[in-house]
Amino acid sequence: MSDIVYSIVENKSLPERRTLSVLVDNEFGTLARVVGLFSGRGYNIESLTVAAVDEEGLLSRITIVTNGTEKIVGQIKSLLGRLVPVHEVRDLTQEGAHVERELALIKVQGEGQNRVEALRIADIFRARVVDSTVTSFVFEVTGNSEKINAFIALMRPLGVVEICRTGVAALARGGDTASVKPTKTTRRKGVA
């Protein structure tokens, strides 16, 4: 029995993939400060997306996918929460049910049977052909990161020559929403 308890305790310290949602002021320098926090402490960012999320353009949501132990992710969340333009930091992985999606464009060059096979695989993954020439296709595929990775792995032997990925966009499921409502007074005064 002690082996079981030891392995459970041991697994808690293993790095795991975490998705963080950070609601920030949409102002000059905010993204640089968030990224600087990660690079200054040697933390890795696997995926990063950012866009304005309210009509007035006062707030942006930064979605960050990182890896770390519970302690490291706790440090990251704490440090992010202290930055002046940050309103809310949520660990979507820890909170539970959430939706993650990513978009990728994959250019595949090939002829003959490879072209037919690429189209067959694209159909299975519900990927769309967004550009086609005599020697190449550009496929658009959306889904979770695992789906995108699987699609790319199957396309590689068929002639993948270029890949562009958007990074993960994520939201909590259900009625759970960000606590900050965008208003003209949302913006904090201070260092940008």
Summary of the structure (lengths in Angstrom):
residues: 192
radius of gyration: 20.3
end to end distance: 53.9
largest distance: 63.3
contacts: 534
relative contact order: 0.20
helix: 34%
strand: 36%
